[in-house]
Amino acid sequence: MKNNKITGYIIATIMLILLLAVNICLLAQKKWWNGADAWDIEIMKVWWQENWNLVEKLYKSDYYINQQTQAIDATLAEFNNEWDTTDNIQNGEEIMSMVENLLATVPVRGDKDARFTIIEYTELLCPYCQRHSTNWTIEAVMEKYPGEVNSISRHYIIHGQTALELAAAVECVSELKPEVYYDVFEKAFQAYPVDMETLQTIITDLGVNKSDLQTCIWTERVDDELPRILGEQIAEGGEAKVYDHGATLIKSIGLDYFIQPVFALDRIALHNTYFPEKRLTALGFGRDSCGEFKIIAEQPFIDGQPVSDDEIADYMRQMGFELKNPRNWTYATPDIYLSDMHDENVIRSAAGNMFVVDCDIRINTPELRQGGTRTLTTEVGFL
C-alpha cells in the first residue's frame, strides 16, 4: 500500500513538471513569436468551447458582416473598371458562356479542351501579380494535372493610365502574334517594374513586327483618347457618331452611305450650300481601330425641339422640294436628291427657326429614279 502511494506521488510530480515545462514553452513561444494573437485564437478555439462560441458569434454577427461588406465594396469601387468579370452573373450557364467566349477569343495557355480553366486577373505593375508569376504558380498546377487544366490571363487595372497602356500593348500581341502572348507576361514580370520602352523591346524580341506593334498601340491610344479630345458621345446613327464638344458637335462620319470619300465631301459641300446655319467643317480624315475610313467634321450646336413630318414637308416645299417617298422621308428637285428628313434630323429653335441637322443629300441623277436630270462626270471644264 505504501509503495502504491509513493508511485502515485512520483507520477503526480512528473505530470506537474511536464505541465510546467509545457507552460514555459508556450509563454516563450508567445513572447517571441509574431503570431501571438493568432496563437491565442487557436487556443480559444481548441481548448475552451465557450471561447470558440464567442468567436463564432462575432464572425456571424450583422456588425462584422456589414463591416467586411463595406470594406470589400470600398476596395472594388477604387478599381472602377469594366472587365469581363463574373460580376452580376446569375447562374452557372452564364459563367460557362463567358468562359467559352474567352476560350474562343483570347490566347489560351494549355489545352483548349481541358476540363478546368483558371482565369487569372493580373496587371504588369502589380507586385503580388509579379510574385505570383515568378513563383510559377499556375504552371505548377498545369504541370501537376497535364491536359486537365488550362488558363487565361486577363487585365485588371489598378495602377492607372500607365498600367492601362501596358495592357493595351500586350493585347496588341494577342492580335499580331498570339503564340507569344504568355511569353510577354513572363518576361515583363521578370523585368518588373516594366516600362513601355522595355515592354516594346520584349515584344519585338519575341518576333512581333515593330512597325505593326507601334501602329496597334497608337490606334489603341486614339480610341482611349477620343472621349477626351472629341467630347462625350451623345448619339450614333447609321453612318456617324456624334460627340458633345461644347458650343459645337463633332461627327465621325463613315462611308456607309457614301461609298467613296469624294462622294462624302460632295455631300458635305451640298449640305453647306442648302443649310449654311448647320454647316459642316471637315477637320480631318483617318481610320478607326477597325481600319474604317472616317471624316471628322464639326457642326454648330443649336438647342431645339423635334418637329412633325407635316411641318418638315411644309418647310421643304418652301425651299422648292417635292415629297417623293414618305416612307424614307425623301424629297427632290430635278437637281438635288434629299432623304432622311425626319424628326430626329430636323429641329426648331426657341426663336422658331428650322434647322437641318443631318440628311442624305446628293446630286439628283436619273439612276436615283426621283426625276433627276443631272449627270456626274470626272471631266473638268474651264470657263
Secondary structure, 3 states (H helix, E strand, C coil): CHHHHHHHHHHHHHHHHHHHHHHHHHHHHHHHCCCHHHHHHHHHHHHCHHHHHHHHHHHHCHHHHHHHHHHHHHHHHHHCCCCCCCCCCCCHHHHHHHHHHHHHHCCCECCCCCCEEEEEEECCCCHHHHHHHHCCHHHHHHHHCCCCEEEEEEECCCCHHHHHHHHHHHHHHHHHCHHHHHHHHHHHHHCCCCCHHHHHHHHHHCCCCHHHHHHHHHHHHHHHHHHHHHCEEEEECCCEEEEECCCEEEEEECCCCCCCHHHHHHHHHHHHHHCHHHCCEEEEEEECCCCCEEEEEEEECCCEEECCHHHHHHHHHHCCCEEEECCCCEEECCCEEEECCCCCCEEEECCCCEEECCCEEEECCHHHCCCCCCCCCCCCCCC
